[in-house]
Amino acid sequence: MSHTPRILIVDDEPFNIEILLEYLEDTGYDLDTAEDGQAAWDKLRAAPGDYDVVILDRMMPRMNGLEVLARIKAHPELQSIPVILQTALAAQDEILEGIRAGAWYYLAKPFDEALLLSVLGTAVEDRRRYRRMQEESHAAGRTFGLMCEGRFRFQTLEAARDIATVLANACPDPGRVVIGMSELLINAVEHGNLGITYDEKTVLREENRWDEEVARRLADPRYRERWVEVHYRRTPEAVEVCITDQGEGFEWRKYMDMDAERAFDTHGRGIAMSRMISFDHLEYRGCGNEVLVRIGLPACEDELAA
């Protein structure tokens, strides 16, 4: 049975909740509401696996949106839930504060219905992918934790997700690591080998042609001989993974942190999110076609299977 995405709408203004419910009534999502931050946190804490996206008002009594957001990001079972922060504050510093606190998406009041549906659809798809990969990661055996070194070579997005699951299972917390690992491996295919730019992805997503364009470029003679190479190495202190694509690189520095200028975009958060959630260290090299990540191991750990 397929999982119906469950959305938690949090706002202390009943009129705003009514508007959001009206906009979302035909989406097929399971909609729940909370009248303030404390009520929202009580629901999330009581059932951390039940919710897929939180649409969160910033200014509320009892507990404001940023306080709720901080608690979500500090909770091991909630931290990967996409949070859409809604606010009437449009000043750059307020937006940046929310982004740095961990909001993956931003919506300004009054709501634009088309933008709301687009942003929510992206958030739901992100959450669906993370759920699937975490389930696969938990279901796999811990045998990969015994691997000391390995190399992988692949071309497709499907292979990227499979390898992300394998590599995550070589780490102490697979459910956390698999999210960032998949983001970096997918990025190496899409933006690395296939050369799809940030602006091109924006247009392709708006026109629902993303998957079609990825498939077209994988078959294009200009790109079809390009490979992503992954080198895995395990030491007593850490797991290190180096990912290298054959693209021309990109301006990676601007994507290392959540950026207020991209707060209203529907993509572009993968690297910053990976750095925040999944890895103890993330380092791009050269032009950006090589990235090294490190996940620390417990000091007393000799074998994950022990």
Secondary structure as GFF3:
##gff-version 3
##sequence-region A 1 306
A	DSSP	beta_strand	6	10	.	.	.	ID=ss1
A	DSSP	alpha_helix	14	24	.	.	.	ID=ss2
A	DSSP	beta_strand	30	34	.	.	.	ID=ss3
A	DSSP	alpha_helix	37	46	.	.	.	ID=ss4
A	DSSP	beta_strand	53	57	.	.	.	ID=ss5
A	DSSP	alpha_helix	65	74	.	.	.	ID=ss6
A	DSSP	beta_strand	83	87	.	.	.	ID=ss7
A	DSSP	alpha_helix	92	101	.	.	.	ID=ss8
A	DSSP	beta_strand	105	108	.	.	.	ID=ss9
A	DSSP	alpha_helix	113	139	.	.	.	ID=ss10
A	DSSP	three_ten_helix	142	146	.	.	.	ID=ss11
A	DSSP	beta_strand	149	154	.	.	.	ID=ss12
A	DSSP	alpha_helix	157	168	.	.	.	ID=ss13
A	DSSP	alpha_helix	174	187	.	.	.	ID=ss14
A	DSSP	pi_helix	188	193	.	.	.	ID=ss15
A	DSSP	alpha_helix	198	206	.	.	.	ID=ss16
A	DSSP	alpha_helix	210	219	.	.	.	ID=ss17
A	DSSP	beta_strand	228	234	.	.	.	ID=ss18
A	DSSP	beta_strand	238	244	.	.	.	ID=ss19
A	DSSP	three_ten_helix	252	255	.	.	.	ID=ss20
A	DSSP	three_ten_helix	260	262	.	.	.	ID=ss21
A	DSSP	alpha_helix	270	277	.	.	.	ID=ss22
A	DSSP	beta_strand	281	285	.	.	.	ID=ss23
A	DSSP	beta_strand	290	296	.	.	.	ID=ss24
###
